[in-house]
Amino acid sequence: MRAIVKSKPEKGIWMEDKPIPKVGVNDVLIKVTKSAICGTDLHIYKWDDWAQKTIKTPMTIGHEYVGVIAEVGSEVNSLEVGERVTVEGHIACGHCRNCRRGRQHICDNTIGIGVNRDGGFAEYVSVPASNVMKVDSRIPDEIVSIMDPLGNATHTALSFPLIGEDVIITGIGGPIGCMAAAICKFVGARYVVGTDISKYRRDLARQMGATKVIDPINDSIEEAMQRMGMVGGFDVGLEVSGSPVAFNDMVNHMYNGGKISLLGILPTTTQINWNNIIFKGLTMKGIYGREMYETWYQMEQMLLSGLDVSPVITHQFEADDYQKAFEIMEKGNCGKIILNWE
Protein backbone atom coordinates (compact mmCIF):
# COMPACT_ATOMS: atom_id res chain seq x y z
CA MET A 1 0.00 0.00 0.00
CA ARG A 2 0.95 3.66 -0.32
CA ALA A 3 1.80 5.44 2.95
CA ILE A 4 3.15 8.86 3.86
CA VAL A 5 6.08 8.17 6.16
CA LYS A 6 8.44 10.17 8.34
CA SER A 7 11.33 8.07 7.07
CA LYS A 8 14.31 10.09 8.29
CA PRO A 9 15.03 12.40 11.25
CA GLU A 10 15.07 15.58 9.15
CA LYS A 11 12.61 18.01 7.57
CA GLY A 12 10.21 16.38 5.13
CA ILE A 13 7.95 13.34 4.67
CA TRP A 14 7.96 10.72 1.96
CA MET A 15 5.49 8.48 0.12
CA GLU A 16 6.53 4.83 0.42
CA ASP A 17 5.26 1.34 -0.36
CA LYS A 18 4.54 -0.51 2.87
CA PRO A 19 2.86 -3.82 3.72
CA ILE A 20 -0.84 -3.66 4.61
CA PRO A 21 -0.99 -3.81 8.43
CA LYS A 22 -1.91 -7.06 10.14
CA VAL A 23 -5.11 -7.19 12.19
CA GLY A 24 -5.06 -8.46 15.77
CA VAL A 25 -8.00 -10.28 17.32
CA ASN A 26 -9.40 -7.03 18.80
CA ASP A 27 -8.42 -4.80 15.87
CA VAL A 28 -10.08 -3.39 12.78
CA LEU A 29 -8.47 -2.75 9.38
CA ILE A 30 -9.74 0.43 7.75
CA LYS A 31 -9.40 1.29 4.06
CA VAL A 32 -8.80 5.03 4.26
CA THR A 33 -10.73 7.25 1.85
CA LYS A 34 -9.79 10.73 3.11
CA SER A 35 -7.18 12.08 5.53
CA ALA A 36 -6.88 15.58 6.96
CA ILE A 37 -3.61 17.32 7.82
CA CYS A 38 -3.23 18.47 11.42
CA GLY A 39 -0.88 21.00 12.99
CA THR A 40 0.79 18.04 14.69
CA ASP A 41 1.58 16.58 11.26
CA LEU A 42 3.16 19.92 10.31
CA HIS A 43 5.37 19.76 13.43
CA ILE A 44 6.49 16.30 12.32
CA TYR A 45 7.06 17.51 8.75
CA LYS A 46 9.18 20.44 9.96
CA TRP A 47 11.03 18.22 12.45
CA ASP A 48 10.93 20.80 15.22
CA ASP A 49 12.02 20.26 18.83
CA TRP A 50 8.77 18.57 19.83
CA ALA A 51 8.92 16.17 16.88
CA GLN A 52 12.55 15.32 17.53
CA LYS A 53 11.72 14.39 21.13
CA THR A 54 8.52 12.49 20.29
CA ILE A 55 8.70 10.72 16.92
CA LYS A 56 10.64 7.54 16.33
CA THR A 57 11.42 7.15 12.63
CA PRO A 58 10.28 5.51 10.43
CA MET A 59 6.64 6.29 11.25
CA THR A 60 3.51 6.49 9.10
CA ILE A 61 1.92 9.72 10.30
CA GLY A 62 -1.66 11.02 10.32
CA HIS A 63 -4.47 10.77 12.86
CA GLU A 64 -7.44 12.45 11.11
CA TYR A 65 -9.20 10.26 8.57
CA VAL A 66 -12.36 8.52 7.44
CA GLY A 67 -12.64 5.16 5.74
CA VAL A 68 -14.45 1.86 5.33
CA ILE A 69 -13.88 -1.25 7.41
CA ALA A 70 -12.00 -3.82 5.32
CA GLU A 71 -11.43 -6.52 7.95
CA VAL A 72 -12.27 -7.19 11.60
CA GLY A 73 -10.43 -9.26 14.18
CA SER A 74 -11.85 -12.55 15.37
CA GLU A 75 -13.00 -11.11 18.72
CA VAL A 76 -14.71 -8.03 17.23
CA ASN A 77 -18.50 -8.37 17.11
CA SER A 78 -19.77 -4.78 17.17
CA LEU A 79 -18.39 -3.69 13.79
CA GLU A 80 -18.83 -5.06 10.28
CA VAL A 81 -16.92 -5.00 7.01
CA GLY A 82 -18.19 -2.20 4.78
CA GLU A 83 -19.20 0.23 7.54
CA ARG A 84 -17.97 3.83 7.21
CA VAL A 85 -16.00 4.88 10.28
CA THR A 86 -13.50 7.28 11.75
CA VAL A 87 -11.18 6.80 14.72
CA GLU A 88 -10.50 8.32 18.12
CA GLY A 89 -6.78 9.01 17.85
CA HIS A 90 -5.77 8.40 21.47
CA ILE A 91 -5.51 4.79 22.58
CA ALA A 92 -6.16 4.57 26.33
CA CYS A 93 -4.82 1.70 28.44
CA GLY A 94 -8.17 0.95 30.14
CA HIS A 95 -6.48 0.04 33.44
CA CYS A 96 -5.12 3.21 35.05
CA ARG A 97 -7.10 5.20 37.63
CA ASN A 98 -8.26 7.77 35.07
CA CYS A 99 -9.47 5.15 32.60
CA ARG A 100 -11.39 3.33 35.33
CA ARG A 101 -13.16 6.53 36.38
CA GLY A 102 -14.18 7.46 32.84
CA ARG A 103 -11.40 9.94 32.04
CA GLN A 104 -9.70 8.04 29.24
CA HIS A 105 -8.70 11.31 27.54
CA ILE A 106 -6.15 11.84 30.32
CA CYS A 107 -5.09 8.19 30.56
CA ASP A 108 -1.72 7.74 32.26
CA ASN A 109 -0.46 5.61 29.37
CA THR A 110 -1.96 7.20 26.24
CA ILE A 111 -0.62 6.12 22.85
CA GLY A 112 -1.22 8.44 19.89
CA ILE A 113 -2.07 6.99 16.48
CA GLY A 114 0.21 8.61 13.89
CA VAL A 115 2.52 9.78 16.67
CA ASN A 116 3.52 6.76 18.75
CA ARG A 117 2.34 4.10 16.26
CA ASP A 118 1.60 4.03 12.52
CA GLY A 119 -1.27 6.28 11.50
CA GLY A 120 -3.82 7.03 8.81
CA PHE A 121 -1.87 8.76 6.04
CA ALA A 122 -2.01 5.48 4.19
CA GLU A 123 -4.35 3.34 2.14
CA TYR A 124 -4.95 1.10 5.16
CA VAL A 125 -4.59 1.49 8.93
CA SER A 126 -5.13 -1.04 11.72
CA VAL A 127 -6.57 0.26 15.01
CA PRO A 128 -8.18 -1.17 18.17
CA ALA A 129 -11.90 -1.77 17.68
CA SER A 130 -12.62 0.25 20.84
CA ASN A 131 -11.30 3.37 19.09
CA VAL A 132 -13.48 3.00 15.99
CA MET A 133 -16.37 5.44 15.71
CA LYS A 134 -19.42 4.83 13.50
CA VAL A 135 -20.85 8.18 12.33
CA ASP A 136 -24.34 8.97 11.01
CA SER A 137 -24.47 8.61 7.22
CA ARG A 138 -25.99 12.09 6.85
CA ILE A 139 -22.64 13.64 7.78
CA PRO A 140 -20.39 13.93 4.67
CA ASP A 141 -17.05 12.14 4.44
CA GLU A 142 -15.13 15.44 4.39
CA ILE A 143 -16.62 16.46 7.73
CA VAL A 144 -16.11 13.00 9.25
CA SER A 145 -12.44 13.20 8.29
CA ILE A 146 -12.00 16.29 10.51
CA MET A 147 -14.01 15.10 13.52
CA ASP A 148 -10.80 14.59 15.50
CA PRO A 149 -9.95 18.33 15.53
CA LEU A 150 -13.64 19.23 15.68
CA GLY A 151 -13.60 17.20 18.88
CA ASN A 152 -10.76 19.37 20.21
CA ALA A 153 -12.82 22.46 19.43
CA THR A 154 -15.94 20.93 21.00
CA HIS A 155 -14.10 19.90 24.18
CA THR A 156 -12.57 23.39 24.43
CA ALA A 157 -15.78 25.32 23.78
CA LEU A 158 -18.23 23.23 25.78
CA SER A 159 -16.15 22.93 28.95
CA PHE A 160 -18.05 25.89 30.40
CA PRO A 161 -21.66 27.17 29.96
CA LEU A 162 -21.99 29.50 26.96
CA ILE A 163 -25.63 30.58 26.71
CA GLY A 164 -25.74 34.38 26.65
CA GLU A 165 -22.03 34.65 27.46
CA ASP A 166 -19.36 36.78 25.81
CA VAL A 167 -16.47 34.69 24.51
CA ILE A 168 -12.94 35.62 23.45
CA ILE A 169 -10.88 33.19 21.36
CA THR A 170 -7.14 33.72 20.88
CA GLY A 171 -5.83 32.24 17.65
CA ILE A 172 -9.37 32.17 16.31
CA GLY A 173 -8.25 31.89 12.68
CA GLY A 174 -6.71 28.46 13.04
CA PRO A 175 -8.96 25.51 12.20
CA ILE A 176 -9.74 24.66 15.83
CA GLY A 177 -10.35 28.33 16.70
CA CYS A 178 -12.67 28.69 13.71
CA MET A 179 -14.64 25.58 14.62
CA ALA A 180 -14.81 26.66 18.27
CA ALA A 181 -16.28 30.00 17.14
CA ALA A 182 -18.96 28.21 15.13
CA ILE A 183 -19.79 26.00 18.12
CA CYS A 184 -20.02 28.95 20.53
CA LYS A 185 -22.50 30.75 18.28
CA PHE A 186 -24.44 27.54 17.63
CA VAL A 187 -25.03 26.86 21.32
CA GLY A 188 -26.05 30.42 22.19
CA ALA A 189 -23.10 32.64 23.08
CA ARG A 190 -23.88 36.36 22.74
CA TYR A 191 -20.64 37.75 21.30
CA VAL A 192 -17.75 35.66 19.99
CA VAL A 193 -14.67 37.83 19.56
CA GLY A 194 -11.36 36.53 18.29
CA THR A 195 -7.80 37.63 17.71
CA ASP A 196 -5.42 36.41 15.01
CA ILE A 197 -2.41 37.94 13.30
CA SER A 198 -3.15 36.33 9.90
CA LYS A 199 -5.50 38.27 7.59
CA TYR A 200 -6.39 35.09 5.68
CA ARG A 201 -7.37 33.34 8.88
CA ARG A 202 -9.24 36.34 10.28
CA ASP A 203 -11.41 36.27 7.16
CA LEU A 204 -11.95 32.53 7.61
CA ALA A 205 -13.06 33.04 11.22
CA ARG A 206 -15.65 35.58 10.06
CA GLN A 207 -17.01 33.01 7.61
CA MET A 208 -17.34 30.60 10.53
CA GLY A 209 -19.59 32.99 12.43
CA ALA A 210 -17.35 35.04 14.72
CA THR A 211 -19.02 38.32 15.78
CA LYS A 212 -15.81 40.31 15.49
CA VAL A 213 -12.24 39.33 14.59
CA ILE A 214 -9.36 41.58 15.63
CA ASP A 215 -5.82 42.04 14.38
CA PRO A 216 -4.09 42.17 17.78
CA ILE A 217 -1.13 44.10 16.37
CA ASN A 218 -3.13 47.01 14.95
CA ASP A 219 -6.56 46.85 16.62
CA SER A 220 -7.78 47.30 20.18
CA ILE A 221 -9.84 44.75 22.07
CA GLU A 222 -11.13 47.55 24.32
CA GLU A 223 -12.48 49.50 21.35
CA ALA A 224 -14.18 46.41 19.98
CA MET A 225 -15.81 45.80 23.36
CA GLN A 226 -17.03 49.40 23.50
CA ARG A 227 -18.52 49.21 19.99
CA MET A 228 -20.46 46.10 21.01
CA GLY A 229 -21.71 47.74 24.19
CA MET A 230 -19.87 45.41 26.57
CA VAL A 231 -19.65 46.89 30.06
CA GLY A 232 -17.41 44.21 31.57
CA GLY A 233 -14.87 41.71 30.35
CA PHE A 234 -15.35 38.35 28.68
CA ASP A 235 -17.11 35.54 30.53
CA VAL A 236 -15.35 32.68 28.75
CA GLY A 237 -11.92 32.55 27.13
CA LEU A 238 -10.69 29.89 24.71
CA GLU A 239 -6.91 29.89 24.29
CA VAL A 240 -5.93 28.04 21.11
CA SER A 241 -3.00 30.15 19.91
CA GLY A 242 -0.12 28.93 22.06
CA SER A 243 1.06 32.56 22.21
CA PRO A 244 2.08 34.00 25.62
CA VAL A 245 1.20 37.52 24.44
CA ALA A 246 -2.26 36.44 23.29
CA PHE A 247 -2.86 34.48 26.49
CA ASN A 248 -1.98 37.41 28.75
CA ASP A 249 -4.10 39.73 26.59
CA MET A 250 -7.01 37.35 27.16
CA VAL A 251 -6.50 37.28 30.93
CA ASN A 252 -6.41 41.09 31.02
CA HIS A 253 -9.81 41.27 29.34
CA MET A 254 -11.63 38.58 31.34
CA TYR A 255 -14.56 39.52 33.57
CA ASN A 256 -14.24 38.70 37.28
CA GLY A 257 -15.13 35.05 37.80
CA GLY A 258 -14.49 34.22 34.16
CA LYS A 259 -13.44 30.82 32.89
CA ILE A 260 -10.65 29.91 30.47
CA SER A 261 -10.12 26.73 28.45
CA LEU A 262 -6.45 26.21 27.63
CA LEU A 263 -5.87 24.13 24.49
CA GLY A 264 -2.91 26.00 22.98
CA ILE A 265 0.47 24.75 24.19
CA LEU A 266 2.26 27.71 25.74
CA PRO A 267 6.08 27.72 25.78
CA THR A 268 7.84 27.02 29.07
CA THR A 269 9.12 30.60 29.05
CA THR A 270 5.57 32.02 29.36
CA GLN A 271 5.26 34.59 32.14
CA ILE A 272 1.86 35.08 33.77
CA ASN A 273 0.66 37.86 36.05
CA TRP A 274 -0.84 35.55 38.65
CA ASN A 275 -2.48 38.47 40.45
CA ASN A 276 -4.90 38.73 37.52
CA ILE A 277 -5.80 35.07 37.89
CA ILE A 278 -6.18 35.22 41.67
CA PHE A 279 -7.89 38.56 42.24
CA LYS A 280 -10.24 38.14 39.28
CA GLY A 281 -11.20 34.70 40.57
CA LEU A 282 -10.58 33.09 37.20
CA THR A 283 -10.96 29.35 36.55
CA MET A 284 -8.57 27.70 34.10
CA LYS A 285 -8.98 24.22 32.64
CA GLY A 286 -6.38 22.38 30.59
CA ILE A 287 -7.85 20.74 27.48
CA TYR A 288 -6.38 17.60 25.96
CA GLY A 289 -7.97 15.71 23.09
CA ARG A 290 -11.60 14.73 23.30
CA GLU A 291 -13.51 13.40 26.29
CA MET A 292 -14.10 9.76 25.47
CA TYR A 293 -16.73 9.42 24.34
CA GLU A 294 -19.06 12.22 25.33
CA THR A 295 -17.36 14.75 23.04
CA TRP A 296 -17.99 12.45 20.06
CA TYR A 297 -21.69 12.29 20.93
CA GLN A 298 -21.91 16.07 21.33
CA MET A 299 -20.31 16.92 18.00
CA GLU A 300 -22.29 14.32 16.06
CA GLN A 301 -25.56 15.68 17.45
CA MET A 302 -24.57 19.30 16.73
CA LEU A 303 -23.68 18.40 13.14
CA LEU A 304 -27.02 16.66 12.71
CA SER A 305 -28.82 19.65 14.23
CA GLY A 306 -27.38 22.28 11.89
CA LEU A 307 -23.83 23.10 12.97
CA ASP A 308 -21.93 23.95 9.76
CA VAL A 309 -18.14 23.73 9.87
CA SER A 310 -17.66 23.11 6.14
CA PRO A 311 -16.04 26.53 5.41
CA VAL A 312 -13.02 25.46 7.47
CA ILE A 313 -12.10 22.96 4.71
CA THR A 314 -10.25 25.17 2.23
CA HIS A 315 -8.18 22.73 0.14
CA GLN A 316 -8.35 19.16 -1.13
CA PHE A 317 -5.56 17.25 -2.88
CA GLU A 318 -4.96 13.76 -4.15
CA ALA A 319 -2.78 11.87 -1.69
CA ASP A 320 0.11 11.78 -4.18
CA ASP A 321 0.17 15.60 -4.07
CA TYR A 322 0.85 15.64 -0.33
CA GLN A 323 3.97 17.80 -0.76
CA LYS A 324 1.92 20.68 -2.19
CA ALA A 325 -0.50 20.34 0.70
CA PHE A 326 2.25 20.55 3.31
CA GLU A 327 3.82 23.55 1.61
CA ILE A 328 0.48 25.39 1.85
CA MET A 329 0.14 24.31 5.49
CA GLU A 330 3.61 25.68 6.22
CA LYS A 331 2.69 29.07 4.76
CA GLY A 332 -0.48 29.16 6.85
CA ASN A 333 -2.93 30.48 4.24
CA CYS A 334 -5.40 27.66 4.69
CA GLY A 335 -7.91 26.03 6.97
CA LYS A 336 -8.14 22.25 6.93
CA ILE A 337 -6.52 20.43 4.01
CA ILE A 338 -7.82 17.01 2.98
CA LEU A 339 -5.93 14.29 1.11
CA ASN A 340 -8.03 11.94 -1.04
CA TRP A 341 -6.88 8.31 -1.14
CA GLU A 342 -9.63 6.88 -3.35
Secondary structure, 3 states (H helix, E strand, C coil): CEEEEECCCCCCCEEEECCCCCCCCCEEEEEEEEEECCHHHHHHHHCCHHHHHHCCCCEECCCCEEEEEEEECCCCCCCCCCCEEEECCEECCCCCHHHHCCCHHHCCCCEEECCCECCCCECEEEEEHHHEEECCCCCCHHHHCCHHHHHHHHHHHCCCCCCCCEEEEECCCCHHHHHHHHHHHHCCCCEEEEECCCHHHHHHHHHCCCCEEECCCCCCHHHHHHHCCCCCCEEEEEECCCCHHHHHHHHHCEEEEEEEEECCCCCCCCCCCHHHHHHCCCEEEECCCCCCCHHHHHHHHHHHCCCCCHHHEEEEEEHHHHHHHHHHHHHCCCCEEEEECC
